[in-house]
Amino acid sequence: MTGPQQRPTGPEQAGGVERPPGGSEPAGGSEPAGGVRRSGLRNPDKAVRGLGAGTMSLEALVLLLAIQPIRVVGGDLSGAAIGAIVALAVACVVLAGMMRRPWAWHAGTVIQGLLLLSGLLHWSLFALGVMFALVWAYALHVRRVILG
């Protein structure tokens, strides 16, 4: 009969692997000697590229899906405004596939500016531009925090 007083402790517990108090280990192993905390991601570059590509893809989808509601609710949507929406959506899709390139982040910022400028064609495009500029600013912030 084994009781609580006979449980193995220390290195004998769990197959000879000593566990730190609290029951969990740091995700990335030990902390670097410089005291700089890692993000905990296996591949931070790839994660950040995925964030940028996902943001651009979502923007393209929302722009294309917004054409009909803008026409119905917002009223007079000109052909130039529809052309600008389609061109920006295509640029977002192309840019989403090129996030590996360092200049793609700058191009994404330019696209946000162009969307804001397309607000001259219709007020709702300016509203979309403000929303996506804020989302893009957050993505740039996350990129700076993760990659340094």
C-alpha positions in Angstrom: 0.0 0.0 0.0 1.4 3.4 -1.0 0.4 6.6 0.6 1.0 10.2 0.0 4.2 10.0 2.1 5.7 7.5 -0.4 5.4 9.6 -3.6 8.6 10.2 -5.4 9.8 13.8 -5.4 12.6 15.7 -7.2 14.4 14.1 -10.1 12.6 10.8 -9.7 9.2 12.4 -10.5 7.9 12.0 -14.0 10.6 9.9 -15.5 13.6 11.8 -14.1 12.6 15.1 -15.5 12.7 17.9 -13.0 9.9 20.4 -13.3 10.2 24.0 -12.1 7.8 25.1 -9.4 4.5 26.4 -10.9 4.1 23.5 -13.3 5.1 25.2 -16.6 8.3 25.9 -18.5 9.0 29.0 -20.6 7.8 28.6 -24.2 11.0 29.5 -25.8 13.4 27.8 -23.4 15.6 29.9 -21.2 15.8 33.6 -21.6 18.8 35.0 -23.5 21.7 36.3 -21.5 21.1 39.9 -22.6 17.8 40.0 -20.8 15.9 40.7 -24.0 12.6 38.7 -24.0 11.8 36.8 -27.2 8.4 36.9 -28.7 7.8 33.1 -28.1 7.1 32.6 -31.8 9.0 29.9 -33.7 9.3 32.0 -36.8 8.5 35.7 -36.0 9.2 36.8 -39.6 6.7 34.4 -41.0 4.1 35.3 -38.4 4.5 39.0 -39.2 4.2 38.3 -42.9 1.0 36.4 -42.3 -0.4 39.3 -40.3 0.4 41.7 -43.2 -1.0 39.4 -45.9 -4.1 38.7 -43.8 -4.7 42.4 -43.3 -4.3 43.1 -47.0 -6.6 40.2 -48.0 -9.3 41.2 -45.6 -9.1 44.8 -46.9 -9.5 43.6 -50.5 -12.5 41.4 -49.6 -14.2 44.2 -47.7 -13.6 46.7 -50.5 -15.2 44.4 -53.1 -18.1 43.5 -50.8 -18.8 47.1 -50.0 -19.6 48.2 -53.6 -23.2 47.1 -53.5 -24.1 48.4 -50.0 -22.5 51.7 -50.9 -24.6 51.9 -54.1 -27.8 51.1 -52.3 -27.4 53.0 -49.0 -24.9 55.8 -50.0 -26.6 56.8 -53.2 -24.6 58.1 -56.1 -21.5 55.9 -56.6 -19.8 56.9 -59.8 -17.9 54.6 -62.2 -14.7 56.2 -61.2 -15.3 55.3 -57.6 -16.1 51.7 -58.5 -12.9 51.6 -60.6 -10.9 52.9 -57.7 -12.4 50.3 -55.4 -11.6 47.5 -57.8 -8.1 48.8 -58.5 -7.3 49.1 -54.7 -8.7 45.6 -54.1 -6.5 44.1 -56.8 -3.5 46.0 -55.4 -4.2 44.6 -52.0 -4.4 41.1 -53.3 -1.1 41.5 -55.2 0.5 43.0 -52.2 -0.7 40.3 -49.9 1.3 37.8 -52.0 4.4 40.0 -51.8 4.7 40.6 -48.1 8.1 38.8 -48.0 9.6 41.8 -49.7 10.7 44.6 -47.4 9.1 47.4 -49.5 5.7 45.7 -49.3 5.0 47.2 -45.9 5.7 50.7 -47.3 3.4 49.9 -50.3 0.7 48.9 -47.9 0.9 52.3 -46.2 0.6 53.9 -49.6 -2.5 51.9 -50.3 -4.1 53.2 -47.1 -3.3 56.7 -48.2 -4.8 56.1 -51.6 -8.0 54.7 -50.0 -8.2 57.8 -47.9 -7.8 60.0 -51.0 -10.5 58.0 -52.8 -12.8 59.5 -50.2 -12.9 62.5 -52.6 -15.0 60.3 -54.9 -17.4 59.1 -52.2 -17.6 59.8 -48.4 -18.0 56.1 -47.5 -14.6 55.3 -49.1 -13.0 57.8 -46.7 -14.7 56.1 -43.8 -13.3 52.7 -45.0 -9.9 54.4 -45.4 -9.9 55.6 -41.8 -10.9 52.1 -40.5 -8.3 50.3 -42.5 -5.6 52.9 -41.8 -6.1 52.2 -38.1 -5.9 48.4 -38.7 -2.8 48.8 -40.8 -1.2 51.1 -38.1 -1.9 48.3 -35.6 -0.3 45.7 -37.9 2.8 48.0 -38.2 2.9 48.3 -34.5 2.8 44.6 -34.0 5.5 44.1 -36.6 7.7 46.6 -34.8 7.2 45.0 -31.4 7.9 41.5 -32.7 10.8 42.1 -35.0 12.2 45.1 -33.2 
